[in-house]
Amino acid sequence: MKLKTREEQLSNLQENIIWDIVIIGGGATGLGCAVDSASRGFKTLLLEQYDFAKGTSSRSTKLVHGGVRYLAQGDVSLVREALKERGLLFQNAPHLVNKQSFVIPCFGLFSKIKYLVGLKLYDWLSGKYSFGSSIYLNKNKVLDRLKGISEKHVSGGIEYYDGQFDDARLAINLAQTAIDHGATVLNYAKVTSLSKGNNSKLNGLTFIDAENQKEYNIQTKSIINATGVFVDDILNMDTPGRNHLVRPSQGVHLVLDRSFMKGDSALMIPETSDGRVLFAVPWHEHLVVGTTDTPLDSHSLEPVALQKEINFILETAGAYLEKRPTESDVLSVFAGLRPLAAPDKSTNKTKEISRSHKLIVSPSGLVTITGGKWTTYRKMAEDTINETIKVCGLEEKSCATEQLKIHGYKAQKEGSYLDIYGSDALSIKNIIIQQPEFGNKLIDSFPYTAAEVIWFVRNEMARSIEDVLARRLRLLFLDAKAAVEIAPKVAQLMASEMGYGKEWETQQVNNFNAIASNYILKKK
């Protein structure tokens, strides 16, 4: 199926169309809702104010998992649900999800027994969706799996299996999947107001296309608010002056060279000083280490890592690694926000909104979905569309996403870095066949080519250098200085493809450099 450009998507917005479902928010949850809605046959529109997965959904720990720590908290039903969803995601997007070995180093007999018993329960809960059986490893096997871990305190460990993926690439593929099933999906479309009929029920909204500043008035039977930490912005459009539902909490990740831990397994540190777990996960030939949990008073599209968060990760990881990482070793640092329940007026304490997502229905019929995590995006979407059908009186149609293949689906991998594009890899190769100069690498230290940039513009709605380097190639998240180095080359390719001039290129590079500065640790 030929993919549609953003211009073709805009052309779908004809006057007097009444949409069945309009979704605000182009992160994991919103895109999942668009796929679910469109695959049921509803006339579906999704609006994202910036780029797909610009916020939290591109800044995860890159795990598709049941949640070992939720099992430790006794939330068995949540873990069971997440393990099933993990299996379905691996089944429906095998080009993006990999089975990943994790090792928990143990320092005594009690910890060995505790983690082995707990992870055997984890295995059992996964049922037919199991990724592999947990086993005990002696000290030598732990050191073999985690090449680069310090042997000072290790007396053995437990190996278990979970999933690893590329979050932003899955988001792009979900947008494409929704389009494949007839949805209209737009980035850079900011909702500015909601409209209501005489019965005080929502019947439409207004949004502005950021590229041409054109205002669109949309009529719809239902509206879903899937804007993550920004849910209060939409809720306040519906009911001005209401109390805030969420307060953001920040999670930070550091990216290191793979030389710090050369094995194929990931490290899981089960008990950190702040009561969380810390992961060191192989990802795109690098090592992602995180995360933190820092309540904030405000949210932003480009959250910045705090020095205390950076220090915490370096110190915690350094206690386990033979070569202790320092700030000069950090290739990129990125921060993401997750929604916490807003504190009571009498206290400043927050609590995590249940990872088993929360649905809120306003008197106007606005359906708000929050909480959850990437792994359970499909179930969250199913529940949200079911609720929207009930609340807004839409035609009953069954969910079809359990067996729905995600765009790019390809069961067999070829061992190429292009495998992550799944079936679209062939089209990228064809661009090079047609114009061999697009086969040139963008930078010697990475495999990326000019053809990928052309593909992103033509088929993935990339509109800026940041879209390409942050969420399509992921280079900003892997090596921020390398991303800055190739930004002018990417700008030139995009400008040529999109028909822009030198002024656009210069502005794009300046904008990108300003954003990238937050991903590079400053020298003291």
For each residue, the residues with C-beta under 8 A, 3 or more apart:
1: 180
2:
3: 176 179 458 459 460
4: 8 9 179
5: 8 9 458 459 461
6: 9 10 186 187 461 463
7: 10 11
8: 4 5 11 12
9: 4 5 6 12 179 184 185 186 461
10: 6 7 13 186 209
11: 7 8 14
12: 8 9 184
13: 10 17 45 184 216 218
14: 11 17
15:
16: 219
17: 13 14 43 219
18: 43 219 220 221
19: 22 43 44 45 218 219 220 221
20: 37 42 43 44 220 221 222 394
21: 33 37 42 43 44 45 220 221 222 223 224 385 388 394
22: 19 44 45 46 47 205 218 220 222 223 224
23: 30 33 34 37 44 45 46 47 223 224 226
24: 30 46 47 191 205 223 224 225 226 227 234
25: 29 30 46 47 48 224 225 226 227 228 230
26: 30 31 46 47 48 50 51 52 53 54 171 175 185 187
27: 30 31 48 52 53 54 55 56 57 171 226 227 228
28: 31 32 53 57 167 170 171 174 372 374 377
29: 25 32 33 226 228 357 369 372 377 380 381 384
30: 23 24 25 26 27 33 34 46 48 224 226 227
31: 26 27 28 34 35 46 52 53 171 174 175 178 185 377
32: 28 29 35 36 174 377 378 380 381 401
33: 21 23 29 30 36 37 46 224 226 369 380 381 384 385
34: 23 30 31 37 38 44 46 174 175 178 183 185
35: 31 32 38 39 174 177 178 181 183 381 401 404
36: 32 33 39 40 378 381 382 384 385 399 400 401
37: 20 21 23 33 34 40 42 44 178 183 385
38: 34 35 41 42 44 178 181 182 183
39: 35 36 181 400 401 404
40: 36 37 385 397 398 399 400
41: 38 182 397
42: 20 21 37 38 385 394 397
43: 17 18 19 20 21 182
44: 19 20 21 22 23 34 37 38 178 182 183 184
45: 13 19 21 22 23 183 184 185 186 218 220
46: 22 23 24 25 26 30 31 33 34 175 178 183 184 185 186
47: 22 23 24 25 26 186 189 190 191 207
48: 25 26 27 30 51 52 54 185 186 187 188 189
49: 188 189 190 191 210
50: 26 54 55 187 188 301
51: 26 48 54 187 188 461 462 463 464 466 467 471
52: 26 27 31 48 57 168 171 172 175 187 461 471
53: 26 27 28 31 57 58 167 168 171 172 471
54: 26 27 48 50 51 58 301 471
55: 27 50 58 59 228 229 230 301 336 337
56: 27 59 60 228 229 336 337 338
57: 27 28 52 53 60 167 168 171 228 374
58: 53 54 55 167 168 171 336 470 471 477
59: 55 56 167 251 253 334 335 336 337
60: 56 57 63 167 336 373 374
61: 251 253 279 281 288 290 291
62: 164 165 166 167 281 283 288
63: 60 100 162 163 164 165 279 281 374 375
64: 86 89 90 97 162 163 164 165 374 375
65: 68 82 86 162 163 375
66: 70 71 79 80 82 83 86 122 125 126 162 375
67: 70 71 75 78 79 82 355 373 375
68: 65 71 72 118 119 122 160 162 268 270 277
69: 72 73 270 276 277
70: 66 67 73 75 78 79 82 355
71: 66 67 68 74 75 76 79 118 121 122 125
72: 68 69 118 270
73: 69 70
74: 71
75: 67 70 71 78 79 355 356
76: 71 79 80 125
77: 80 81 356
78: 67 70 75 81 82 354 355 356
79: 66 67 70 71 75 76 82 83 122 125
80: 66 76 77 83 84 125
81: 77 78 84 85 356 376 379
82: 65 66 67 70 78 79 85 86 355 373 375 376
83: 66 79 80 86 87 122 125 126 127 129
84: 80 81 87 88 126 127 129
85: 81 82 88 89 375 376 377 378 379
86: 64 65 66 82 83 89 90 126 129 131 162 163 375
87: 83 84 90 91 126 128 129 130 131
88: 84 85 91 92 129 378 402
89: 64 85 86 92 93 97 163 165 375 378
90: 64 86 87 93 94 97 99 129 131 163
91: 87 88 94
92: 88 89 403 404 405 406 409
93: 89 90 96 97 165 170 173 405 406 408 409 422
94: 90 91 97 409 410 411 413
95: 408 409 410 413 419 420 421 422 423
96: 93 165 166 169 170 173 406 408 420 422
97: 64 89 90 93 94 163 164 165
98: 163 164 165
99: 90 131 132 161 163
100: 63 161 162 163 164 265 266 281 282
101: 132 145 159 160 161 264 265 266
102: 159 160 161 162 265 266 267 268 279
103: 137 142 145 146 157 158 159 265 266 267 268
104: 115 119 157 158 160 268 269 270
105: 142 146 149 153 154 156 157 267 269 320
106: 111 112 115 154 155 156 157 158
107: 111 153 154 155
108: 111 112 155
109: 112 113
110: 113 114
111: 106 107 108 114 115
112: 106 108 109 115 116 136 155 156 157 158
113: 109 110 116 117
114: 110 111 117 118
115: 104 106 111 112 118 119 158 270
116: 112 113 119 120 134 136 158
117: 113 114 120 121
118: 68 71 72 114 115 121 122
119: 68 104 115 116 122 123 134 158 160
120: 116 117 123 124 134
121: 71 117 118 124 125
122: 66 68 71 79 83 118 119 125 126 134 160
123: 119 120 126 130 133 134 160
124: 120 121 127
125: 66 71 76 79 80 83 121 122
126: 66 83 84 86 87 122 123 129 130 131
127: 83 84 124 130
128: 87
129: 83 84 86 87 88 90 126
130: 87 123 126 127 133 161
131: 86 87 90 99 126 161 162 163
132: 99 101 160 161
133: 123 130 161
134: 116 119 120 122 123 158 159 160 161
135: 158 159
136: 112 116 156 157 158
137: 103 141 142 145 156 157 158 159
138: 141 142 156
139: 142 143 151 154 155 156 157
140: 143 144
141: 137 138 144 145 157
142: 103 105 137 138 139 145 146 149 154 156 157
143: 139 140 146 147 149 151 154
144: 140 141 147 263
145: 101 103 137 141 142 157 159 263 264 265
146: 103 105 142 143 149 261 263 265 267
147: 143 144 261 262 263
148: 259 260 261 262 263 321 322 323
149: 105 142 143 146 154 261 267 320 321 322
150: 153 154 319 320 321 322
151: 139 143 154 322
152:
153: 105 107 150
154: 105 106 107 139 142 143 149 150 151 157
155: 106 107 108 112 139
156: 105 106 112 136 137 138 139 142
157: 103 104 105 106 112 136 137 139 141 142 145 154
158: 103 104 106 112 115 116 119 134 135 136 137
159: 101 102 103 134 135 137 145 265
160: 68 101 102 104 119 122 123 132 134
161: 99 100 101 102 130 131 132 133 134
162: 63 64 65 66 68 86 100 102 131
163: 63 64 65 86 89 90 97 98 99 100 131 375
164: 62 63 64 97 98 100 266 281 282 283
165: 62 63 64 89 93 96 97 98 169 170 374
166: 62 96 169 170 283 284 420 474
167: 28 53 57 58 59 60 62 170 171 374
168: 52 53 57 58 171 172 470 471 472 474
169: 96 165 166 172 173 420 472 474
170: 28 93 96 165 166 167 173 174 374 406
171: 26 27 28 31 52 53 57 58 167 168 174 175 471
172: 52 53 168 169 175 176 460 471 472
173: 93 96 169 170 176 177 406 407 408 422
174: 28 31 32 34 35 170 171 177 178 406 407
175: 26 31 34 46 52 171 172 178 179 185 460 461
176: 3 172 173 179 180 407 408 459 460
177: 35 173 174 180 181 404 406 407
178: 31 34 35 37 38 44 46 174 175 181 183 185
179: 3 4 9 175 176 182 183 184 185
180: 1 176 177 407
181: 35 38 39 177 178
182: 38 41 43 44 179
183: 34 35 37 38 44 45 46 178 179
184: 9 12 13 44 45 46 179
185: 9 26 31 34 45 46 48 175 178 179
186: 6 9 10 45 46 47 48 189 209
187: 6 26 48 50 51 52 461 463
188: 48 49 50 51 209 210 211 463
189: 47 48 49 186 207 208 209 210 216
190: 47 49 207 208 210
191: 24 47 49 194 205 206 207 234 237
192: 206 207 208 215
193: 205 206 237
194: 191 202 204 205 223 234 237 238 364 366
195: 202 203 204 205 206 217
196: 199 200 201 202 203 364
197: 200 201 203
198:
199: 196
200: 196 197 363 364
201: 196 197 364 365
202: 194 195 196 205 220 222 223 238 364 365 366
203: 195 196 197 219 220 221
204: 194 195 217 218 219 220
205: 22 24 191 193 194 195 202 217 218 220 223
206: 191 192 193 195 215 216 217 218
207: 47 189 190 191 192 215 216 218
208: 189 190 192 213 214 215 216
209: 10 186 188 189 212 213 214 215 216
210: 49 188 189 190 213
211: 188 463
212: 209
213: 208 209 210
214: 208 209
215: 192 206 207 208 209
216: 13 189 206 207 208 209
217: 195 204 205 206
218: 13 19 22 45 204 205 206 207
219: 16 17 18 19 203 204
220: 18 19 20 21 22 45 202 203 204 205 223
221: 18 19 20 21 203 392 393 394
222: 20 21 22 202 365 367 388 391 392 394
223: 21 22 23 24 194 202 205 220 365 366 367
224: 21 22 23 24 25 30 33 367 368 369 384 388
225: 24 25 231 234 235 366 367 368 369
226: 23 24 25 27 29 30 33 368 369 384
227: 24 25 27 30 230 231 233 234
228: 25 27 29 55 56 57 231 337 339 370
229: 55 56 246 248 299 337 338 339
230: 25 55 227 233 234 299
231: 225 227 228 234 235 245 246 339 368 370
232: 235 236 242 244 245 246
233: 227 230 236 237
234: 24 191 194 225 227 230 231 237 238 366 368
235: 225 231 232 238 239 242 245 362 366 368
236: 232 233 239 240 241 242
237: 191 193 194 233 234 240
238: 194 202 234 235 362 364 366
239: 235 236 242 362 364
240: 236 237
241: 236
242: 232 235 236 239
243: 342
244: 232 247 342
245: 231 232 235 339 341 342 360 368 370
246: 229 231 232 339 340 341 342 353 370
247: 244 295 296 297 339 340 341 342 343 350
248: 229 295 296 298 299 303 337 338 339 340
249: 293 294 295 296 337 338 339 340 350 352
250: 292 293 294 295 296 303 305 306 309 335 336 337 338
251: 59 61 290 291 292 293 294 335 336 337 338
252: 290 291 292 294 305 306 309 310 313 333 334 335 336
253: 59 61 288 289 290 291 313 333 334 335 336
254: 288 289 290 310 313 314 317 325 330 332 333
255: 286 287 288 289 330 331 332 333 334 477 478 479
256: 260 286 287 289 325 329 330 331
257: 260 286 287 329 331
258: 261 262 282 285 286 287
259: 148 262 323
260: 148 256 257 280 287 321 323 325 329
261: 146 147 148 149 258 267 280 282 287 321
262: 147 148 258 259
263: 144 145 146 147 148
264: 101 145 282
265: 100 101 102 103 145 146 159 282
266: 100 101 102 103 164 279 280 281 282
267: 102 103 105 146 149 261 279 280 281 320
268: 68 102 103 104 277 278 279
269: 104 105 272 277 278 279 280 316 317 320
270: 68 69 72 104 115 277
271: 275 277
272: 269 275 276 277 278 312 316
273: 312 316
274: 292 293 312
275: 271 272
276: 69 272 291 292 293
277: 68 69 268 269 270 271 272
278: 268 269 272 289 290 291 313 316 317
279: 61 63 102 266 267 268 269 288 289 290 291
280: 260 261 266 267 269 287 288 289 317 320 321
281: 61 62 63 100 164 266 267 287 288 289
282: 100 164 258 261 264 265 266 285 286 287
283: 62 164 166 286 287 288
284: 166 474 478
285: 258 282
286: 255 256 257 258 282 283 331 478 479
287: 255 256 257 258 260 261 280 281 282 283
288: 61 62 253 254 255 279 280 281 283
289: 253 254 255 256 278 279 280 281 313 317 325
290: 61 251 252 253 254 278 279 313
291: 61 251 252 253 276 278 279 313
292: 250 251 252 274 276 309 312 313
293: 249 250 251 274 276
294: 249 250 251 252 306 308 309
295: 247 248 249 250 340 350
296: 247 248 249 250 299 303 337
297: 247
298: 248
299: 229 230 248 296 303 337
300: 303 337
301: 50 54 55
302: 515 518
303: 248 250 296 299 300 335 336 337
304: 335 518
305: 250 252 309 310 333 334 335 518
306: 250 252 294 309 310
307: 310 311
308: 294 311 312
309: 250 252 292 294 305 306 312 313 335
310: 252 254 305 306 307 313 314 327 330 333 521
311: 307 308 314 315
312: 272 273 274 292 308 309 315 316
313: 252 253 254 278 289 290 291 292 309 310 316 317
314: 254 310 311 317 318 324 325 326 327 330
315: 311 312 318 319
316: 269 272 273 278 312 313 319 320
317: 254 269 278 280 289 313 314 320 321 325
318: 314 315 321 324 325
319: 150 315 316
320: 105 149 150 267 269 280 316 317
321: 148 149 150 260 261 280 317 318 324 325
322: 148 149 150 151
323: 148 259 260
324: 314 318 321
325: 254 256 260 289 314 317 318 321 329 330
326: 314 329
327: 310 314 330 521 524
328: 521 523
329: 256 257 260 325 326
330: 254 255 256 310 314 325 327 333 521
331: 255 256 257 286 478 479 480 481
332: 254 255 476 477 478 479 480 519 520
333: 252 253 254 255 305 310 330 480 518 519 520 521
334: 59 252 253 255 305 476 477 519
335: 59 250 251 252 253 303 304 305 309
336: 55 56 58 59 60 250 251 252 253 303
337: 55 56 59 228 229 248 249 250 251 296 299 300 303
338: 56 229 248 249 250 251 352
339: 228 229 231 245 246 247 248 249 353 370 371
340: 246 247 248 249 295 350 351 352 353
341: 245 246 247 350 351 352 353
342: 243 244 245 246 247 350
343: 247 347 348 349 350
344: 347 349
345:
346:
347: 343 344
348: 343
349: 343 344
350: 247 249 295 340 341 342 343
351: 340 341
352: 249 338 340 341 355
353: 246 339 340 341 358 370 371
354: 78 357 358 371
355: 67 70 75 78 82 352 371 372 373 376
356: 75 77 78 81 371 372 376
357: 29 354 369 370 371 372 376 380 383
358: 353 354 369 370 371
359: 367 368 369 383 384 387
360: 245 367 368 369 370
361: 365 366 367 368 387 391
362: 235 238 239 365 366 367 368
363: 200
364: 194 196 200 201 202 238 239
365: 201 202 222 223 361 362 391 392
366: 194 202 223 225 234 235 238 361 362
367: 222 223 224 225 359 360 361 362 384 387 388 391 392
368: 224 225 226 231 234 235 245 359 360 361 362
369: 29 33 224 225 226 357 358 359 360 372 380 383 384
370: 228 231 245 246 339 353 357 358 360
371: 339 353 354 355 356 357 358
372: 28 29 355 356 357 369 376 377 380
373: 60 67 82 355 376 377
374: 28 57 60 63 64 165 167 170 377
375: 63 64 65 66 67 82 85 86 89 163
376: 81 82 85 355 356 357 372 373 379 380
377: 28 29 31 32 85 372 373 374 380 381
378: 32 36 85 88 89 381 382 401 402
379: 81 85 376 382 383
380: 29 32 33 357 369 372 376 377 383 384
381: 29 32 33 35 36 377 378 384 385 401
382: 36 378 379 385 386 399 401
383: 357 359 369 379 380 386 387
384: 29 33 36 224 226 359 367 369 380 381 387 388
385: 21 33 36 37 40 42 381 382 388 389 399
386: 382 383 389 390 399
387: 359 361 367 383 384 390 391
388: 21 222 224 367 384 385 391 392 394
389: 385 386 392 393 394 395 396 397
390: 386 387
391: 222 361 365 367 387 388
392: 221 222 365 367 388 389
393: 221 389
394: 20 21 42 221 222 388 389 397
395: 389
396: 389
397: 40 41 42 389 394
398: 40
399: 36 40 382 385 386 402
400: 36 39 40 403 404
401: 32 35 36 39 378 381 382 404
402: 88 378 399
403: 92 400
404: 35 39 92 177 400 401
405: 92 93 409
406: 92 93 96 170 173 174 177 409
407: 173 174 176 177 180 422 424
408: 93 95 96 173 176 421 422 423 424
409: 92 93 94 95 405 406 422 423
410: 94 95 413 419 422 423 425
411: 94
412:
413: 94 95 410 416 419
414: 418 419 425
415: 419
416: 413 419 425
417: 420 447
418: 414 421 425 428 429
419: 95 410 413 414 415 416 422 425
420: 95 96 166 169 417
421: 95 408 418 424 425 428
422: 93 95 96 173 407 408 409 410 419 425
423: 95 408 409 410 426
424: 407 408 421 427 428 455 459
425: 410 414 416 418 419 421 422 428 429
426: 423 429 430
427: 424 430 431 455 459
428: 418 421 424 425 431 432 449 451 452 455
429: 418 425 426 432 433 451
430: 426 427 433 434
431: 427 428 434 435 438 451 454 455
432: 428 429 435 436 438 439 449 451
433: 429 430 436
434: 430 431
435: 431 432 438 451
436: 432 433 439
437: 440 450
438: 431 432 435 449 450 451 454
439: 432 436 449 450 451
440: 437 449 450
441: 444 446 447 448 449
442: 446 448 449 450 453 486 489 490
443: 446 448 482 485 486
444: 441
445: 479 482
446: 441 442 443 475 478 479 482
447: 417 441
448: 441 442 443 452 473 475
449: 428 432 438 439 440 441 442 452
450: 437 438 439 440 442 453 454 489 493
451: 428 429 431 432 435 438 439 454 455
452: 428 448 449 455 456 472 473
453: 442 450 456 457 462 468 490 493 494 497
454: 431 438 450 451 457 458 493 497
455: 424 427 428 431 451 452 458 459 460
456: 452 453 459 460 462 467 468 472
457: 453 454 460 462 494 497 498
458: 3 5 454 455 497
459: 3 5 176 424 427 455 456
460: 3 172 175 176 455 456 457 472
461: 5 6 9 51 52 175 187 467
462: 51 453 456 457 467 468 472 494
463: 6 51 187 188 211 467
464: 51 467 468 494 508 511 512
465: 468 469 487 490 491 494 508 509 511 512
466: 51 469 470 471 476 511 512 515
467: 51 456 461 462 463 464 470 471 472
468: 453 456 462 464 465 471 472 473 490 494
469: 465 466 472 473 475 476 483 486 487 490 512
470: 58 168 466 467 474 475 476 477 483 515
471: 51 52 53 54 58 168 171 172 466 467 468 474
472: 168 169 172 452 456 460 462 467 468 469
473: 448 452 468 469
474: 166 168 169 284 470 471 477 478
475: 446 448 469 470 478 479 482 483 486
476: 332 334 466 469 470 480 483 515 516 519
477: 58 255 332 334 470 474 519
478: 255 284 286 331 332 446 474 475 482 483
479: 255 286 331 332 445 446 475 482 483
480: 331 332 333 476 483 484 516 519 520
481: 331 484 485 520
482: 443 445 446 475 478 479 485 486
483: 469 470 475 476 478 479 480 486 487 512 516 519
484: 480 481 487 512 513 516 520
485: 443 481 482
486: 442 443 469 475 482 483 489 490
487: 465 469 483 484 490 491 508 509 512 513 516
488: 491 492 505 509
489: 442 450 486 492 493
490: 442 453 465 468 469 486 487 493 494
491: 465 487 488 494 495 504 505 506 508 509 512
492: 488 489 495 496 505
493: 450 453 454 489 490 496 497
494: 453 457 462 464 465 468 490 491 497 498 500 508
495: 491 492 498 499 500 501 502 504 505 508
496: 492 493
497: 453 454 457 458 493 494
498: 457 494 495
499: 495
500: 494 495 503 504 505
501: 495 504 505
502: 495 505 506
503: 500 506 507
504: 491 495 500 501 507 508
505: 488 491 492 495 500 501 502 508 509
506: 491 502 503 509 510
507: 503 504 510 511
508: 464 465 487 491 494 495 504 505 511 512
509: 465 487 488 491 505 506 512 513
510: 506 507 513 514
511: 464 465 466 507 508 514 515
512: 464 465 466 469 483 484 487 491 508 509 515 516
513: 484 487 509 510 516 517
514: 510 511 517
515: 302 466 470 476 511 512 518 519
516: 476 480 483 484 487 512 513 519 520
517: 513 514 520
518: 302 304 305 333 515
519: 332 333 334 476 477 480 483 515 516
520: 332 333 480 481 484 516 517
521: 310 327 328 330 333
522:
523: 328
524: 327
